[in-house]
Structures are given as structure tokens and as C-alpha cells.
């Protein structure tokens, strides 16, 4: 019997066969719909449906793009919801300047359903002596409609995760509400198959 997962498959019969190769983990016995596996001095229950759910969740965390919808723009900077430090982090992210207004399209924001507009301030002279924040207004333009109350606080959580992380990854920049949503989706998908 073979259990096929997206881009990951394993043979269930081989899991319970004896092997000539020295393996750290070994199957102790079958148990209900899974196996009891020994890894050194630890015993674990390997449940194929749960394993499939965990793999799906990890994939969703790494690459799923949350849908987004336009909202009434919320001013983030200046005098809005973000501190100067948070605004600097947002401005340092990948920006699509070919759009009007320019949009911060960094995947760490976009995959979480957010887009931030960068509006030039009237009279901003673009001097090299001034801060890039002195010549722009930042506005939250989109959010994900699938998550209730998904907004500025979640954007701040992403900014904090980005500033604390040394890697540029979507998975490391998922706010709690998005993680919870993706976990429910992985569970729902496992139960539907």
C-alpha cells in the first residue's frame, strides 16, 4: 500500500519491514492507524494522516499567498500607526516604483495579504541629507478578507518578525492569525481527503 502526498510519498509496507541497514529510528509495532517508532530512547507515534497535515502546513507556511482586498487606506506614517523604526523597516523592503503610487510589494507582506502604498509628500525635495521618511506617506492599502480583524496590529507583528529574523523568508514572517488560519486549512484539507 502506497500513500502519496504532494511531492512526498512513502511506502507504508516498507515502514514495517525489517531492514539490513542500520537506522537510528525503528518501527516497534503497528498501532491503530499508525506505528510506534523508537528513536534512541524516545518512543513516538507516527500517524500518516497527521504527518500529511504537518507537511501541508509547512508548505502553506512557506509559500501560500493569502488573498487580499482593497480597503479604505489607513495612514501608517507620519503621525499614524507606526513608529519611526517600524516605518524605516517597511521602507527598506522591496518596493515596486513602477506603480502609481509606488507599492511595497515585498513577499513577506504580500504573502500575508498586505500591500503598503508609498505616497510622495508635496514639497519633498529628496535631498540626500534628509531621511527617506521625510518625503513619503505610508498607507495600508490591502488586507486579507479571510481573517477577521486582520489589520495594522498584524502588520506590526510582521515588522517585528522581519526585524528579529536574520533570514528573508515568508515562513518566518507569518503573524499569529495567519499561522492559525493556515493550520486550520491544513487540518480541513486532511479531513476532506
Secondary structure, 3 states (H helix, E strand, C coil): CEEEECCEEEEHHHHHCCCCCCCCEEEEEEECCEEEEEECCEEEEEEHHHHHHHHHHHHHHHHCCCCCEEEEEEEEECCCCCCHHHHHHHHCCCEECCCCCEEECCHHHHCCCCEEEEEECCCCCCCCCCCHHHHEEEEEEEECCCCCCCCHHHHHHHHHHHHHCCCCCCHHHCCHHHHHHHHHHHHHHHHHC
